[in-house]
Amino acid sequence: MSEKKFSQLLMVGVIGERLTEFERSAWQRYPPGGVILFARNCVDPQKTKVLVAELQEISIKTSSLPLIVAVDQEGGPVARFREGFPDFPGAATLGAENDLQKTRDTAKALGKALLEIGINCNLAPVADLFQASSRVLYKRCFGADPGLVADHVKAYIEGLQSSGVAACVKHFPGHGSVVEDSHEMLPVSSLKRSELESHLKPFAAAISAEVKIMMAAHLKFPAIDSRSVPFSPLFLNEIARLKMGFSGLILSDDLDMAAVAGRPLPEVMAEGLKAGLDMALWGRNLKAVVDPEPVMAGFCHKIQDCGLTAESLQVKMERLQLLRKALEVGLNADG
């Protein structure tokens, strides 16, 4: 399998509103399977549309498949697009109103607005259970009750994916048991496995709604596993795959966060893929890495000698290719 195939297991951030020459070179030599956009890329929706079109042109030329183009457009406090983009209510507002049809319709309308720009994946909904002391979940959750959250998560995914945009439910297995922010540290939860069930209920609802992507959170549960979730076969395979029956794509939360800082990124990426991730997300936020090519090249080398079997790697590649082809159909159908 060529290095161009391995690099498709990455979702990578772009530094600005246009591709740099470093990025253009890296994308052509090591084409990622996805890109993630942040506020720095979304100042002007029309400029973002041009950026996405260029990224997709490179992807088609190098891999014959469209990119997964992702953004955190939850509504409420987390919205990468502000000026020139419709304002949609966030999960806290929708959960408080508790109108499932409104949640479904809101997500569908949001998906259509994203597709106008060329974005085919929204990193939403948040399926975490709200707790007032959390610094990261403020106004981002549908509520604290597992049943209510599960109902709205399901409705949101149904609405969003009916527009042709893939939903990514997060942050598995639930950020609601910790108060720390994984951008700043690795949050540690004291929950035992039996206590995890209420937090998993919204994720089970997401799976029943055939959610395309699930994001693995930077969380550690010492009473359940010594490894944090993105590097835990127990969480990613035994719980998500075997127990809950998830067959979609498992994406890491951003690996360029303080929760996993201090180790070489290619090594961290490969370790996550070996544990059960299908795709490693590198937002390029924590460190000012101007040229992404060395990290992408390093990952392509590391993934070949990390102990991941050829069969497992092939399954990941096929899962990713199926989603990318499905998104291409969604875009064409809506465009």
N, C-alpha and C positions, 0 to 999 in steps of 0.2 A: 504494500500500500504506500503511495507516494506521500511526501510531506504535505502536499497541497490537500490531501484527504485529511490528514491529522489536524491541520489548522482549522478545519471546519467544526471542530469540537470546541471552538472558542467563540465567545461573544465579547467584543472589544469596544471600548469607548473611543470617541473622536474628540480631539482637543478643542476645535472651534466650529465656526459656521461654514468653513470650507475645509476640504482635505488639504493637508500639507504635502509637500513632495515626499517627505519621509513616510507619511501614512499611505500615500498612493503607491509607493514602491512596495511597502510591506503588504498591502492588500493584494497586490498583483502576484507577489511571490508566495505569500502565505495567506490565502483568502480565508477569512473567518466565516463561520456559519451564521453569525449574527452580529449586529451592532447594537449598542445601547446609547440612547441620546439623553443628554442632561439639559439643564436650563441654558448652559453656554451654547448649545446647539440649536436652541428653540426660541431665540429672541424674536425672530420674524418668521412666521409659518411659511411664507413664500420662499425665503432663503433655505429653510429646512427642507422644503420640497425639492429644491434644486440639489441640495446635498444628498438626499436620499436617492434621487434619480441617478446621480453619479456613482454612488455606492452600489446600487443595483446593476448598473451597466458593467462595472468591474466584476461583480459577482457572477453574472451570466457569462461573461467572457472567460473567466478563470475556472468556474466550477459547473457551469451549465444549470445552476440552480439559483433561485432568488434568495436573498438574505432574509433572516428573521430580523426585522427592524423594531426594536423595543424601546419603550419609554415608560416612565412612572407618571402616568396621568390619572391619579386616583380621584382627583377632585378634592375640594377642601384645601388643607394645608400643603398637600403634596401634589403639585401640578407643574410640570416643566414648561408647558405653554401657558402664558398669561395674556399678553397683549395680542390682539388679532385672532384670538381663539375663543370659542364659546365657553361660558362659565357653567360648569356642571357641579351639582352638590356632591359632597364627599360622603363617605360611609356613615359618619356619625349623624349627619342630617337625615340620610335615608333610613337609617336604623331607628331614629327617634320618631319619624313619621310612620314607619312600619307599614308601608304600602308596597307590597311585593311587585305589583304591576308597575309602579313608578320606578322602582329599582331596576326592573327589567328594561323598561323603556329608556331610562337615563343611560344605562350601559350601552344599549343599542345605538342611541343617538351619538354618544361619545365615540363609539367605534366607527361610525360613518364619518365623523369629523376627522378622526385620525387617518382613515383610509384616503381622505382627500389629499393628505400630505404624503401618503405612501407608507405610513406606519402600519404594520400588520400585527403587532403584538403589544398589548398593554400589560404592564407588570402590576396587575390588579385582578381580583379584589384581595384586600387584606382579610384573612380569615382568623386573625388573632382575637382572643377574648379581651375586652377592655378592662384595664385596671387603672384607677386614678393616679397612682404613684408612678406610672411608667412615663419616662421622658421621651420615648420614641413612638408611642402609640396615640398621643394626644390628638383627638378628633379624627383618627384614621380607622377606627373600628366601628362596626355596625352596632355593637353593644357588648354587654358582659354575659348575657344569657346564651348558652351554647345552642339552644334550639332556634332562637331568633337569628343569631349570627349564621347558622347553617342555612336557614331559609333564604336569607338575603344573599349569601354567597352563591347559592344555587341560582337564584333569579338573576343576579348580576352576570354570572357566566353565561347563562342562556341568552341574555340580551346582547352581551358583547360579542359572543361567537356567532350569533345569528347575523351580525353585520359583516362577518368575514374576517374579523380580528381575533387572534388567539388570546385567550386569557391566561395569565400566570398567577395562580393562587399562592399566597405567601402569608406568613413565613413559617413553613413546616418545621417542627410539629406544633408550633404556636408560641408566639413571643409574649403571651399574656401572663406567663408565670415568672417573669423577670422584670426588673425596672431599669437595668442598665442599657445603654446604647452601644450596639456592636460596632458602630463607627469609631468608638473611643476605647472599647475593651471587649473581652470575651465574656458575655453574661453567663452566669452559672445559676442553674435552677436546682432546687432541692426536691423536686417532684420524683416520686417513685413511679414505676411503670403503670401500676393500677390507677394512679392519680392523673395520668396523662390522657385518659379516655375522653374527658369532657373537652379538652383542648383539640383532640383529634376529630371530634364530631363535625365541625365545619369543613374540615378537609375531606371527610367521607362524603359530605354533601357535594363538594366540588367534583369529586371523582364520579359520583352518580350523574352529574351534569356533563360528564365527558370533557372536563377541563384539559386543555392541551399541554400545559406546563405547570410544574410545581417547583417553587423556589425553596431550597434548603437553607434554613437560618443558621447564622453563627451563634449557636447556643450549645451549652454543655450541661448534661444531666448526669452527674457522677454516680447517682444511685442506679442508673440504667446502663450507662456505658462510659468508659474512660475517655473515649474520643468524642470530639464535638461533632455535631450533626453532619456537616458536609464531608466528613472523613470517617463516617461510621457505617459499615455494612449493616449493622443491626437496624439503624434507623432507615437507611436508604433502601435496603433490600428486604430484610425480614419484616419491618413494619410497613413501609410505604408500598412495596411491591407484593409481598406474599400475604400479609395480613389484610391490607386495605385494597389490594387489587389494582393499584395504579399502573397503567400501561403507557402513559405519556412520557414526556421529556422531563427529567429532573435537572434543574438549573441551580448552580450555586448562587448564594447571595454574593455581592461584590467581594472578590478576593483581595482587592486593594483597600482593605479596611484594617483598623488597628487590631481587630479580633484575631487576625492571622498574620500580623506583621512580624518581621524578624527572620523570615526564611526566604530563600530564593523563590520567586513566583513560579517559574516552570516546575519546580519540585512540588510546590503546593498544588498547582493545577493538576499535575499527573497523579498525585496522591488522591485527590478528590475523585478523579475519573476511575481510578482503580477501586475505590470504596463503593462506587455506585452512582456517582453523578454521570449525566450524559453530556453536560456542557459546563464549562468553566467561564464565569463572568469576570472580566477585568475592566473596570470602569476608567482606570487611569486618573484617579482622583487624589490618592494619598501622596504619591510621589510624582514630580514633574518629569515624566519619561517622554522626552521629545520624540524619539524614534522607537516605535513599538516593535520593530522587526527582531531585535535580539531576544526579547522575551518570547515572541511568537515562535522564532526558530528554536529557542531553548526548549519550549514545550514540545515541539514536534520531535526533537531528539529524545527528550526524557520519557515521553509516552511510550516509546518503543522498548525501553528497558526498565519499566517500573513494575513489571510482574503481571500486567494486565494480559489476559489470554487473547489470542487472535479471535476466538469465537465471541468473547465479550465485547471486544472492540467493534466487531462487525455488527453486532446487535445495536450498539449505540449509533453507529453510522447509519444503519437502516432506519432506526427510529427518527433520527434527525432529518434524513432525506424525505421520509414520508411526510413529516410536518411541513418542510419547506415546499414540497410539491402541493400540499393541501392549501397552503397560504397563497401560492401562485394562482390556484383556481379561485380562491376567495377574492383576490384582488381583481382578476379578470372579470369575474361575475359581477363585481360591483362597479367596475370601471367601464 
